[in-house]
Amino acid sequence: KRWPWPRVGTLQGRPSRATMATTQMSKKRKFVADGVFYAELNEMLTRELAEDGYSGVEVRVTPMRTEIIIRATRTQNVLGEKGRRIRELTGLVQKRWQFAEGSVELYAEKVANRGLCAVAQCESLRYKLIGGLAVRRAAYGVVRFIMESGAVGAEVVIAGKVRGARAKGMKFGDGYFIRTGHPHTLYVDHAIRHVSMRQGMIGIRVSIMLPHDPSGKMGPKKPLPDKVIVHEPKEDVEYGA
């Protein structure tokens, strides 16, 4: 991808990660640069690891090195034979963002429950449609799998030239789903993908309402604000006079 501005002694006219680590820069520029780095890294890994169940990436910056944790459903495919593929990806990231030798590490982490991961389910639906499965059957299959995995609610939207020359949108859902407010940000995981079909481009959006989990593994720790807990009444204790 070519950028509109010229190269000015840095990577495509922008400061490299190594330069950012050594020089002082304003907080605004740092946050924007971190956001651009995350977006580009996520886009690269999405294209590279789409068939291996790529489900997201987490960047942890420590004083010694930058750790990049790749979440996927098939971690063995991400690692490759004797760790060859993860080393290739590390070299690619190091070269692309001009990291110093040994200052960046890539790790693969298995997704605990792929049924509650919107990215994994979106990719699954994408490959079902590419394989020629009927739209309704593919969508209902994904919704059923999500609900069986313990989700509170699920929604799948497929838009485009699904059948015939006229484009339209189809919505499939099940369970309880919140659409507004801060709980939507906390509880709803969503992903968007595009499928290039013979008749044209089709858009897919998968949204999953996660369950409340006090341990924070399956869903958010914070309970819903409108959840009412009814406690059992305490036994009356009679005190002597």
N, C-alpha and C positions, 0 to 999 in steps of 0.2 A: 504493500500500500504506500503510495507516494503522498507526502505531505506538501501543502501549498507553499510553505516557506523553505528557503534554501538551507543547506548545511552550513553551520557556523562553528566549526571546530568541535561540534558535539553530534550526537546521534540524531540525524534528521532535523537539526536546528534546535533540539531541546536538550537540556542537561541530562547526562546519563545518571544511573543510580549511584555509581561510584563517585561522580562529581557532587551529587546531592549530599552524600554522606560526609564529605570532607569540607565542603564550603557552607557558609551561612546563607540561609535563604528565608524569606518571609514565610509566616505560617500559612498565608493564603496560597502562595505558590506551592508550598509543600503539600498541602491537602489536595490541590488540583493535580499535582504531579503524581501523588499516590493513587488518586482515583483513576487517572489515565493509565497508569501502570497496571492496576488491577483489571481494568476493562479490557486492555489489550491482551493481558495474560489469560484471562478467562475466555476471550474469543479464540485465541490460539489453541488452548487446551480443548475447547468445545469441538473445534474442527478436527483436531488430531486424535482425540480419544472418544469420539461420538459412539463408536461401535463397542467400546469397552465399558459402557455404563457410567460415563463421566457425570458427576453430580454436583460439582462445585469445587472451589479452591479457597484456601485460607492462607493469608500471608502474615507471618510473624517476624517482626524485625527485632533482633537482639543486638547487643553491642558487638558481639563477635561475628555473627553471620545473619543472613536472611534465610528463614525457613519457609518453604512453600509446601503446604500439605494439600495433596490432590485427593478428593473424595470420589470414590468410584465403587460400582457394584462388583466389578471383576478386577480386583487389584492385581491378580497374577498376570493378567494381560498388560496392565500398566507397567509393571516391573519388567516384564519380558524375561527371556531366557538368561539366567544367571545375572539378572539386573541390568541387562544390556540396554533395554529401551529407556529406563529411568535415567541412565547415564547419558544417553543421547539427548533426552529432553533437558537435562541439567546443562549440558554443553550448549544447547540451542538457546536457552534462557540467558546463560552467562554471556554468550556472544551478542545476542540481540540487545540486551540492556547494559552491556559493558560492565558486568560485575567483575571484581578482582578474582583471581584464581583461588578457589576454595572458600569464597565468601557467600556462596549460595548453595543450599541443599534442598533437594526435592524428596518428599516422602509420599507414599501411597497409603491411604486410610480407607478401610472397608466401610460402606454405609451400613449402619446397624439394621435398619428396616427399609428396604427399597420401596415398599408399598406406600410409605409416608414421605417419599422424596419426589417432588413434582418434576424435577429435571429428568430423573430416571424414567418416570412414567410417560413423560412427554416424548422422550427418545424411543421408548417402547412402542407408543402409538404411531410415531413417525415411521418406524420400520415395518409395522403391520400394514400401514397404508401403502408404503412402497412395494410391499410383497403382494399387493392386490386384494387384501381382505376388504370386505364390505364395510363402509363407513360406520353404519349403525352397530354392527357386530363388534368392530374394533373398539369403538367408543364405550359401549356398554361393558365390554370385557375389562377395560381399564378401570372404569368406575367401580365395578364389582370387586376387582382385585384390591383397589384402594380401601374400600369399605371393609373388606375382610381382614385387612392388615391393621385395623383398629382406628381408622380415621373417624372423626365426628361427621364430616361432610365432604363431598367431592363434586367438582364441576368440570366438564370438558366442553370446550367450544371449538367447533370446526367451521371455518368460513372459506368460501371460494367456490369454484366450479365443481361442486361435489357430484352433481348429476346434471347432465344437459348443459346447454350453452349459458344459462342464466346463473349468475353467482348468488349464493345465499349463505346464511349462517345457521348452523344447527347447534343446539345447546342440550347437553345431557347432564343430569345432576342427581344427587341422592343425599339424604341426611340433612343435618342442620348446618347452615352456612351464614357467617357474619360478613357483611359487605362494607360497613362503615366504622369510623372511629379508630382509636388506638388498638383495641383488640384485634382488628383486621390486620394491622401491621405485625402484631405479635403472633397470632395464631394461624394466619393463612400463608401457605407456601405456594408460589405459582411459577410457572415456566412457560415460555413461548418458543415455538419452533415453526419453521416453514418447510413445506414439502413440495418439491418440484415434480408435479405429475404431468402426464401426457397432455391433459386438457388445459393445464395452467398451474399457477401457484396456489397452494392451499395453506392457510394459516391454522395453527393449533395452539390452544391455550389450556393448560391443565392447572387447576387450583385445588388445593387440599386444605381442609380445616383440621388442624392438628389437635390431638387430645391434650388435656391438662395432665402434666406429669410432675409431681413434687421433686423427683430426682433430676428432671431436666433432660433426660435421655430421649424419650419418645416425643416430647412436646415442651411447651413453655412451662416454667416453674410457677409463674404468676397466674393466679386463678382469674376467671372472667369477673368483671366488676359487678355484674348482675346475678352472680351465683349466690343463692341463699342456702346456708347450712342450718338445718334444724337439729338442735341437740336434744338428746333424751333428757326428760325432766329428772332432777335429782330426787332421791328419796328423802321424805320428811324425817327429820331427826327430832325426837322429843327430848327436851332437856328437863331434868328434874327440878322441882321448885327449890 
